[in-house]
Amino acid sequence: MTMQVQDVFTLFSIDHLLSEEERAIQGVVRNFVDDQIRPYVADWFEEGTLPARELALELGKLGMLGMHLEGYGCAGMSGVAYGLAALEIEAGDSGLRSLMSVQGSLAMYAIHAFGSEEQRLEWLPRMATGEAIGCFGLTEPDFGSNPSGMRTTARRDGDDWVIDGSKIWITNGNVADVSIVWAQTEDGIRGFVAPTSTPGFQANLIHKKMSLRASITSELVFTSMRLPGDAMLPGVRGMKGPLSCLNEARFGIAFGALGAARDCLESATAYAINREQFDRPIAGFQLTQKKLVDMALELGKGMLLALHLGRLKDEHRVTPEQISLGKLNNARESLAIARECRSILGGNGISLEYPIIRHMNNLESVFTYEGTNEMHTLIIGQVLTGISAFR
Amino acid sequence: MKIAVCVKQVPDTWAEKRLRPADSLLDRESAEGVLNELDEYAVEEALKIQEAHGGEVTIVSMGPERAVETIRKALSMGADAGIHIVDDALSGSDALATSAVLAGVLKDRGFDLIIFGSESTDARMSVVPAMVSERLGLPQLTFAQKVDVNGGTITIERQTDYGFDSVEASSPVVVSVVEKINEPRYPSFKGIMAAKKKPLETLSVADAGVAAGSVGTGAAWSVVADFAARPPKAAGTIVNDEGAGGVKIAEFLATNKII
């Protein structure tokens, strides 16, 4: 009998592409997820809650928050290490990875890249430890894929800024201490660092979600929210600001989504080997084997793509279009893998006793947020043809 | 306070382990090597004592080349320096030889506290800490579920079947810890990055002041004469309870002379 290798990344010898430190980081996050997330996450999902404050402190202790940023208490790790951490956290739950992405790649990155030294010193060290939680307000009810049309405004009043408008689908909104708010000014779109304690800031929890239930999702409303003159991010103007933050987060998703897919495939493979119908394991049926093999191929290929992008990123050579390749492919294939795994588990596939339906529902969000499947398709289409199909 | 923690690389606790047919030794290729779980508690206890009383924590491990990964894991948790004893002559060493080599390395280095996990998950003999303390002529405070450091006085709670014994000695001492003692920390990312820059000393058997002929398979006091794979589990008997289930269980236990 040939040797059985259930783990797809082992089959592809992915470890061979990683350094000892990268493997160590991956191992620590995996252990953390096994001990601190896996036993509880199905309950959080069912109840639609997340102990975000406690978890942020735990993630901070490991060094996961803003881990790819330099200085200000951040761990200063490589892009690949950041990707591997995102993958292992998302093998636990996409909601956890969302918390980490929004904190590190959206809120902290915005302050790190575009903030004043005072803003960096005020927020980054506390955000790196998880004592302060950040959120990122870009999407509005009427402006999703086309954020440049946003209606939130910031107007000058003496030295102050006064912000009015609203944002939707804001991860961490109700637990955040600080919000990065993007708004129209006379000078184009600018970013603002708004403490959530500011009068005029209101966060409303979004209920009735069937996806990312172990994640805090909010609507933000700003009513004559007055901020001091130095609350604006001085380092960037226009859509380049929010888009470069999104680029960071999308990179994490190219890895992260694969974690959810791997968890589904591990669960479905073990199930298929143990589940007997017609007096034999269903893993012995050709239809099931074909499903498992097709999924293993997509998972392995997705990982090779993600690692390639990671190495390019660490050489400062990755382009936004290339990150679109990773986000589009890996979110799409991970969702397809989750659905196929669901079919292998039959009726049991819909139960939270197994991780699959949870990952599958989560991946519906991952498929759409941080640039929809359609937008990434059109971005790549534009690169291939030189013709924009959306503008 | 100068603290040494002796750690061992063992095959992953959850992996299927194999012995090599050629020499009946563990096939280290068959399973990933990890830091022995109980040694993580030893490292954690050393770091906690260091945090409270200052000083330096040195990790000591005897094992093949790749055991250096295990030392680095302990360094990434926060220890300061590592000593790796690696020598082809050590392959197949028993507990007596291991304790001789460790004692050779530990003596004359001025450690106040030498901490071990109370057993390894592969050999499970629990004797090396006692052997090392005997060879060094130091008090042995083994199977500790709690360690208190008060100046030069070390007090432990030794876990027993009926509760614990309070045992006290003056440093230097040898301590072994049980898993009840603490909750080992995860290495932080900064710790992982810092670990590769920490000092690591590599020693041979000769450096430990031990003759090469007195260690390894040839010098072992016990050898594996033979081994066989565990036979597959036999199919069980299923008894449907139609009102007489209890009687049937009693009959089964009686037949097997259990009652």
Contacts between the chains, C-beta under 8 A, distances in Angstrom:
chain1	res1	chain2	res2	distance
A	20	B	69	6.8
A	20	B	72	7.5
A	20	B	196	8.0
A	21	B	192	5.5
A	21	B	193	6.6
A	21	B	196	6.9
A	24	B	72	7.6
A	24	B	73	7.2
A	24	B	76	6.5
A	24	B	187	7.0
A	24	B	192	4.9
A	25	B	189	6.0
A	25	B	192	5.8
A	28	B	186	5.2
A	28	B	187	5.5
A	28	B	189	7.6
A	28	B	192	7.2
A	31	B	186	6.6
A	32	B	186	5.7
A	61	B	186	7.5
A	61	B	188	6.6
A	62	B	186	5.8
A	62	B	188	5.6
A	62	B	189	6.4
A	63	B	188	4.7
A	63	B	189	3.3
A	63	B	190	5.4
A	64	B	189	7.2
A	67	B	189	5.8
A	75	B	188	7.6
A	75	B	189	4.1
A	75	B	190	5.3
A	75	B	193	7.3
A	76	B	193	7.6
A	77	B	189	5.6
A	77	B	193	7.2
A	81	B	189	7.3
A	85	B	189	7.9
